[in-house]
């Protein structure tokens, strides 16, 4: 059965501008069919691939994965000096592995359809360059069908491809109820009367109230009425001026800096940071993030030299252009459900949303490091660095990091951080 693909009502554009990000930064895992196809293509390792085999096998024998091989600088063995894919050049676009063709799109099953997300680690996506997403509809439909076959997704009893993400208490609401909750979050996020940081603080207020509510059996219009009621409460109970919000505490700042270290760390590819100098360098970097004084360790080669003090200096309200960049990002991430469930290592719904919310103070913090750039450009650059991890860094879903994010959210520190770094 073919499921429709729905792009979100967000003015998001994309086309490939051959930045090389995907071919130099990422590890591409292959399906058995893709492995067989590439092995049958007859590549000459010395002549074509710089003396390296085309594929690399990693992991334990019982969980072995096969990936495209990479050179020491992180670039794919199939990337030519001209920046083109050798597989594409020799055998055509369709011969490339699905992850290569799909990037930067993220297709998420949502009930009786697929929703389209994006990886803003792609500079063209972050900069909103190219054709509008609906113009990619034909290729997205083809990708969706191929992805379903690749992942062996079959239609469930309720007509969906996958079960909905669990709520934080373990209950699993039906897909229509989950999507109604997403619509409630989207209503808050599209309210342009509020700056983006205030929208997220109101959404976190709603998340806290929804988490306390027992939703089993509350469906349809009754659930919609509850969401409307709690949204009104969030509007009334959230301070509109960030100056009215208490500063984050010492523990909130420490946990936040640890999160920033994780969200900016790059261990492979041309933007590899301190990881190239070994574990000792990373250990000392972690202690400096703990203290929060002196120079900021460059865990990502794309980060400029800066101090922790400079990252704390207020920059004032964002421009309308910078607000539009962030609005686009969070509406795509939330509307496509990239923040929870299978798209984010199985994180429960509200916990996944709170993890996504941590990215805003992190983006604003990193943007302050780029103090020589125009504000909108600094936000875009920070976005490409931070979003590299969302939904793709397993550490974010590890028990230790989940506990850290949970402390930030449940103690109110996350809302304080949002207000603090919006100054």
Secondary structure, 3 states (H helix, E strand, C coil): CCCEEECCCCCCEECCCCCCHHHHHCCCECCHHHHHHHHCCCCCHHHHCCCCCCEEEECCHHHCEEEECECCCCCECCECCCCCEHHHHHHCHHHCCHHHHHCCEEEEEECCEEEEEECCCCHHHHCCCCEEHHHHHHHHHHHHHHHHHHCCCCCCCCCCCCCCCCCCCCCCCCHHHHHHHHHHHHHHHCCCCCCHHHHHHHHHHHHHHHHHCCCCCCCHHHHHHHHHHHHHHHHHHCCCCHHHCCCCCHHHHHHHHHHHHHHHCCCCCCCECHHHHCHHHHHHHHHHHHHCCCECCCCECCCCCCEHHHHCCCCCCCCHHHHHHHHHHHHHHHHCCCCCEHHHCCECHHHHHHHHHHHHHHHHHHHHHCCCCCHHHHHHHHHHHHCCCCCCCHHHHCHHHHHHHHHHHHCCHHHHHHHHCCC
